[in-house]
């Protein structure tokens, strides 16, 4: 990112996010914090919500938090896709197992696995 700035700016951005706990909390608190700074004269904002007037570390922290949330959502979607593929593979494997093992053998194995069941001699 061309606006990232120095190592110190990046560290300050990370610190801002970590101070509130996590990226989502940072995004939630940022509008309130901007309003409080404006009231104290820290950020002169003529129009409420004007991001360009934020300090560089805060803008970078905002970008970082937004990207992290986007990545989290992408990973959640990928995990769901992976789970669906795993379930489909399990179904195919079960069908294949059923084709190869005679039903009588499966029943015998199940009896052996069940505690206290009598085995046929």
N, C-alpha and C positions, 0 to 999 in steps of 0.2 A: 504494500500500500504506500503510495507516494506521500501520504500525509502522516504516516506513522511517526516519524520523527526520531528522536534520539532514544538510546537505551533507557535514559532516565524518564522520558515521556511514556514509553511503553510500560515501565515499571510502575509509574504513577497511575496509569490506566488500570493495570492489573490490581493494584492496591485498592483503587476505588471499588472495583467489583468485589474483591475479597472482604472489604470492610463491611459490606452489607450482607455477605454470605454466599450468594450465588448470582449468576447472570440474570436469571428471571427476576429476582428480588431487586437487582440494580435497575432493570427496566421499569419495574413498578414504581420505584422510589424516585427516579430521575425527574419526572415532571414536578413533584413536590419540592425536591431540592432546588430545581431551577427557580421556582417561584420564591422560595426562601432567600436565595442569593439575590434575586432581583429586589426583594424588599429591603435587604441589607445594603444594596448598592454594589454587590459583587459582580453582577452580570447585568449590563444595561440592555434590556430587551424591550424594544418598542412594541413588537408584536409577540404575543405569548406563543411559545413553542418554536422560536427561531433558533435552530440548531447551530447555525453558522456563528453565533455570538458566544457559544460555549467555549471554555478553555480547551486547548488542543488535547490534553490528556482525557478530558471528559468525552470529547467527540470520539476519540479512539476507543475508550471504554464502551461507549454506546455501540460502536461498530463491532467490537469483539463480542459483546453480549448478544447482539442480534445474530451474529454468525454462529455462536455456540448453540443458541436456541434452534436455529435452522438445522444445524448438524444433528442435534439431539432428535429432532423430529424425523430427519432422514434415516437415522439409525433405527429408530423405533419402527419405521416402515420396513426397513430391510430385515429386521428381526421377525416381523410378522410374515413377510414373504418366505423367510428361511423356515419358520415354523410350519407354514402351509406346505412347503416342498418336503419337509421331513415327514409330515403326516401322510402325504401322498406316497412317499417312498415306503413307509411302513405298510400301507395298504397293499402295494405291489408285492412287497416281500411276503406278506401273509398269504396272498393269492398263490405266489410261487411255492411257498411251504406246503400249502394245502394240495397242490398238484403233485408234489413229490412224495409225501408221506401218506401211506394208507390210513384211513380213518381208524381202523382197529389198533394200529400202532399208537396213534395219538391218544386214544382212549386208555390204552395200557400205560402210557407215560403219565397221563393225568392221574390215574389211580396210584401210581408209584409216588407221585409228588404230594398227594393228599395224605396228611398225617392220619394214622389210625385206620386207613382203608385196607381191606383184605385184597391180597393179590391172588390172581388165579394160578393154580398149580399146573 
